[in-house]
Amino acid sequence: MNTPLVSVLMPCYNVEQYVRESLYSILNQTYSNLEVIAINDCSSDSTGEILHSIAQTDNRVKVVDNEQNLKLIKTLNKGISLCNGAYIARMDADDISLPTRIEKEVCFLEQHTDHDIVSSLFLAFRSENLNKKSLHQSPLLDLELRAYMLFKSGICHPAVMIRKRVFTELGLSFEREYLHVEDYALWSEAIYKTKIANIGEPLLLYRIHKQQVSSLYEDIQTENKKKVFKIHCSQLGLPLDDEFLDIYTSVAEAVPLLSSFKYLDKCEEFMLRLIEINRNKHFCDASYLERMLSIHWLRLCANSRLGLKVLKRLQASILYKEENYTSRDFAILYTKCTFKLKYKKSLIYKLVFR
């Protein structure tokens, strides 16, 4: 394996509790030919002092102090312009990279020259319970990720490594238009220009806490996901009007916007249309796409609040494939249909399923 320079881009804002451990998890990697571009985005705590202190002991750390608080997207794009490496690895200042992460990602990109983006599985944990970690999985292969990416991001952003050419030659960047889903938008643009993948083992410990974007800005995320869905609609020849994007969102979230059989019909029509488009364009792995849509169909019906009468409609669709469902899937389906539970809102739902 060659040893190209890797630039690790780490934006930092008020992370004095975590930044030392995060930064050292990079400096102590088995792969050492790297630089760390640590950008202090006007932190009001001791984050800046910690970064400069570590930089004095390791010349691979380059600290940049923003003159004003640029927020994440502008900071990322600024950081990309400062990276000298052939590969840019992302790192969040509250997460922990496992020791072989950089080495294994470089090895992957060196061996798969047709891929420009690689990430990995990750283990999620909470600071208050360090011993309990949950494995988060996504598809590994490019053609499976293309299907998965139609509905949600399959790339763990703080675990990703990207060839710099994605920004310099392919012309991609993190865009303000996609606030709080800027990474999902970037991967969604990228799959139409290059190949992406995940390494099939966890290489990052991902910290969960109440100050995360997904906790604070869920509504904005949901709305801006529609803008990401427009990327896929444009590429696949699908409508861009608001009504269609609502249907798209309903299928992606597996929660119908309207509780009616007519609306379920529209959701089914959209999913069947995706299958037909893929037969013509060979955009993604057909069997993976059809299995994914089959699962979304079951969950759409379960969340329809149409009661037990929806079961007949569920089974009448060619999307219904019993072999794709677990016993838990059916238990949730029948419970939700019996009580017409509203997704995430009802007390019964929270007691039984959360």
C-alpha positions in Angstrom: 0.0 0.0 0.0 1.2 3.5 -0.8 1.2 6.1 1.9 -0.5 9.2 0.5 -1.0 12.2 2.8 -4.4 12.2 4.5 -5.9 15.4 5.7 -8.2 14.9 8.6 -10.8 17.8 8.7 -12.1 18.4 12.2 -14.4 21.4 12.8 -14.6 22.3 16.6 -17.2 24.3 18.5 -17.5 24.3 22.3 -16.3 20.7 22.6 -13.9 21.0 25.5 -15.3 17.9 27.1 -14.5 15.7 24.2 -12.0 17.3 21.8 -8.8 16.0 23.5 -9.9 12.3 23.3 -11.2 12.8 19.7 -8.0 14.4 18.4 -5.8 11.9 20.0 -7.8 9.1 18.5 -6.6 10.4 15.2 -3.0 11.2 16.2 -2.7 7.6 17.6 -3.8 5.9 14.4 -1.8 3.0 12.9 -1.6 5.2 9.8 0.7 8.2 10.6 1.1 10.1 7.3 -1.6 12.6 8.0 -2.3 16.2 8.9 -5.1 17.4 11.1 -6.9 20.6 10.0 -8.6 21.5 13.3 -10.8 24.6 12.9 -12.0 26.4 16.0 -15.2 28.1 15.1 -15.2 30.8 17.7 -15.7 28.5 20.7 -16.6 30.2 23.9 -15.1 27.5 26.1 -11.5 26.2 26.3 -11.7 24.2 23.0 -9.2 26.6 21.3 -6.7 26.4 24.1 -6.8 22.6 24.1 -6.2 22.5 20.3 -3.2 24.9 20.4 -1.8 23.0 23.4 -1.8 19.7 21.4 -0.5 21.4 18.3 2.6 22.4 20.2 3.4 18.7 20.9 2.5 17.3 17.4 3.4 19.3 14.3 0.8 17.3 12.3 -1.9 19.4 14.0 -2.7 22.7 12.3 -5.2 24.9 14.2 -7.2 27.5 12.4 -9.2 30.0 14.4 -12.2 31.4 12.6 -12.5 35.2 13.0 -16.3 34.8 13.2 -18.6 31.9 13.8 -19.1 30.4 10.4 -21.2 27.4 11.4 -20.6 23.9 10.1 -21.1 24.2 6.3 -18.9 27.2 5.7 -16.3 25.8 8.1 -16.3 22.5 6.2 -15.8 24.2 2.8 -13.1 26.5 4.2 -11.4 23.5 5.7 -11.5 21.5 2.4 -9.6 24.4 0.7 -6.9 24.1 3.4 -6.4 20.3 3.1 -3.2 19.2 1.4 -3.9 15.5 1.2 -5.0 13.4 -1.7 -7.6 12.0 0.7 -9.7 14.0 3.1 -11.0 12.2 6.2 -13.8 13.8 8.3 -13.8 13.7 12.0 -16.2 15.2 14.5 -14.7 16.6 17.7 -16.9 14.6 20.0 -16.4 11.2 18.3 -13.6 8.6 18.6 -11.9 7.0 15.7 -10.8 3.4 16.3 -7.0 2.9 15.8 -7.0 1.3 12.3 -9.7 3.5 10.7 -7.5 5.7 8.6 -5.3 2.8 7.5 -8.2 0.7 6.4 -9.9 3.5 4.5 -6.7 4.4 2.7 -6.2 0.8 1.8 -9.7 0.6 0.4 -9.3 3.7 -1.8 -5.9 2.6 -3.0 -7.3 -0.8 -4.0 -10.6 0.5 -5.5 -9.6 3.3 -7.7 -13.1 3.7 -9.2 -14.5 4.6 -5.8 -14.1 8.2 -4.5 -15.9 7.9 -1.1 -15.7 5.3 1.6 -17.0 5.2 5.1 -17.7 2.4 7.6 -20.1 1.0 10.1 -20.1 2.6 13.5 -20.8 2.0 17.2 -23.1 4.5 18.8 -22.7 5.3 22.5 -23.8 7.7 25.2 -21.3 9.5 27.5 -23.3 8.4 30.5 -23.1 4.7 29.5 -19.7 4.1 27.9 -20.0 0.3 28.1 -23.2 0.1 26.1 -22.6 0.4 22.4 -25.0 -0.3 19.5 -23.8 -1.3 16.0 -25.3 0.7 13.2 -25.2 -0.9 9.8 -25.7 0.3 6.3 -25.2 -1.4 2.9 -21.6 -2.0 2.0 -21.6 -2.1 -1.8 -22.1 0.8 -4.2 -25.1 -0.6 -6.0 -26.9 -1.3 -2.8 -26.0 2.1 -1.4 -27.5 3.7 -4.5 -30.9 2.2 -3.6 -30.6 3.0 0.1 -29.6 6.6 -0.6 -32.9 7.2 -2.3 -34.5 7.5 1.2 -31.7 8.3 3.6 -28.0 8.6 4.0 -26.0 5.4 4.1 -22.7 7.1 4.8 -21.6 7.9 8.3 -20.2 11.5 7.8 -17.7 11.6 10.7 -16.3 8.2 9.5 -15.9 9.1 5.9 -12.8 9.4 3.7 -13.1 11.3 0.3 -10.7 11.7 -2.5 -10.0 15.4 -2.8 -10.9 15.2 -6.5 -14.6 15.0 -5.5 -14.3 18.7 -4.6 -11.6 19.8 -7.1 -12.6 17.9 -10.2 -16.2 16.7 -9.7 -17.2 20.1 -8.4 -19.1 19.0 -5.3 -19.3 20.9 -2.0 -21.3 21.1 1.1 -24.2 23.5 0.4 -26.1 25.8 2.7 -29.4 25.0 0.9 -29.3 21.6 2.5 -28.8 22.8 6.1 -28.6 19.9 8.6 -28.6 17.3 5.8 -25.7 18.7 3.9 -23.8 15.4 4.0 -26.8 13.4 2.7 -27.0 15.9 -0.2 -23.4 15.6 -1.0 -23.5 11.8 -1.1 -26.7 12.0 -3.2 -25.0 14.2 -5.7 -21.9 11.9 -5.7 -23.6 8.7 -6.5 -24.5 10.0 -10.0 -20.8 10.9 -10.6 -18.7 8.2 -8.9 -18.8 5.1 -6.7 -19.2 4.9 -2.9 -18.9 2.1 -0.3 -18.8 1.2 3.3 -16.2 -1.0 5.0 -18.0 -3.8 6.8 -16.7 -3.2 10.3 -17.1 -0.4 12.8 -14.2 2.1 12.6 -15.8 4.9 14.7 -17.4 5.4 18.0 -20.3 7.8 17.5 -21.3 9.8 20.5 -25.0 10.5 21.0 -26.1 13.5 23.1 -28.9 16.0 23.3 -27.1 18.8 21.5 -26.8 16.9 18.2 -28.4 18.3 15.1 -30.7 15.3 14.8 -32.0 16.1 18.3 -32.3 19.8 18.0 -33.4 20.4 14.4 -35.5 17.4 13.4 -38.2 19.5 11.7 -35.6 21.4 9.5 -33.9 18.1 8.7 -37.2 16.6 7.5 -38.0 19.6 5.3 -34.6 19.8 3.8 -34.6 16.1 3.0 -37.2 17.0 0.4 -34.6 19.1 -1.3 -32.3 16.1 -1.4 -35.1 14.0 -2.8 -35.3 16.5 -5.6 -31.7 15.5 -6.6 -32.9 12.0 -7.1 -36.1 13.1 -8.9 -34.0 15.2 -11.3 -31.6 12.3 -12.1 -34.3 9.6 -12.4 -36.9 11.7 -14.4 -39.5 11.9 -11.6 -41.8 14.9 -10.9 -40.6 17.8 -8.8 -43.9 19.2 -7.6 -44.8 19.5 -3.9 -47.5 16.8 -4.0 -45.1 14.3 -5.4 -42.4 15.2 -3.0 -44.9 14.7 -0.1 -45.5 11.2 -1.4 -41.8 10.6 -1.8 -41.3 11.7 1.8 -44.1 9.5 3.0 -42.5 6.5 1.5 -39.0 7.4 2.7 -40.2 7.9 6.3 -42.7 5.0 5.9 -45.4 7.3 7.4 -48.3 8.3 5.1 -49.0 12.0 5.1 -52.7 11.3 4.8 -54.6 8.4 6.3 -56.5 7.0 3.3 -56.4 4.1 0.9 -56.2 6.6 -2.0 -53.0 8.0 -0.5 -51.6 4.5 0.0 -52.3 3.8 -3.7 -50.2 6.8 -4.6 -47.3 5.6 -2.4 -47.5 2.2 -4.0 -47.6 3.7 -7.5 -44.4 5.7 -6.7 -42.6 2.6 -5.4 -43.5 0.5 -8.4 -42.4 3.4 -10.6 -38.9 3.3 -9.0 -38.7 -0.4 -9.7 -39.6 0.2 -13.4 -37.1 3.1 -13.7 -34.4 0.8 -12.3 -35.2 -1.9 -14.8 -34.5 0.6 -17.6 -31.6 2.5 -16.1 -30.0 -0.2 -14.0 -29.3 2.5 -11.5 -29.0 0.2 -8.4 -29.1 -3.4 -7.3 -32.6 -4.6 -8.3 -33.1 -7.2 -5.6 -31.9 -4.8 -2.9 -34.2 -2.1 -4.1 -37.2 -4.4 -4.3 -36.6 -5.8 -0.8 -36.2 -2.3 0.6 -39.4 -1.1 -1.0 -41.2 -4.2 0.3 -40.2 -3.4 3.8 -41.3 0.3 3.4 -44.6 -0.9 2.1 -45.3 -3.0 5.2 -44.3 -0.1 7.4 -46.4 2.4 5.4 -49.5 0.2 5.9 -48.7 -0.3 9.6 -48.4 3.5 10.1 -51.5 4.3 8.0 -54.0 4.4 10.9 -56.5 2.7 8.7 -57.0 -0.2 11.2 -57.1 -3.9 10.5 -58.8 -3.4 7.1 -55.5 -2.2 5.7 -54.1 -5.8 5.9 -56.0 -6.8 2.9 -54.6 -3.9 0.9 -51.1 -4.7 2.2 -51.3 -8.3 0.9 -52.9 -7.4 -2.4 -49.8 -5.5 -3.6 -46.9 -7.1 -5.5 -44.7 -5.3 -3.0 -45.8 -7.6 -0.3 -43.2 -10.3 0.1 -43.6 -12.3 3.3 -40.1 -13.6 3.2 -38.8 -10.1 3.8 -40.5 -9.6 7.1 -39.6 -10.8 10.6 -41.9 -11.9 13.4 -41.3 -8.6 15.1 -42.4 -6.8 11.9 -45.7 -8.6 12.0 -46.2 -8.0 15.7 -45.7 -4.3 15.2 -48.0 -4.3 12.2 -50.9 -6.0 14.0 -50.5 -3.9 17.2 -50.4 -0.6 15.2 -53.4 -1.6 13.1 -55.4 -2.9 16.0 -55.1 0.4 17.9 -54.7 2.7 14.9 -51.5 4.1 16.5 -50.1 7.4 15.3 -46.5 7.1 14.6 -44.3 8.1 17.5 -47.1 10.2 19.1 -49.3 7.9 21.1 -48.6 6.7 24.6 -49.1 3.0 23.6 -46.5 3.4 20.8 -44.0 4.9 23.2 -44.5 2.2 25.8 -44.4 -0.7 23.4 -41.9 0.3 20.6 -39.5 2.9 22.0 
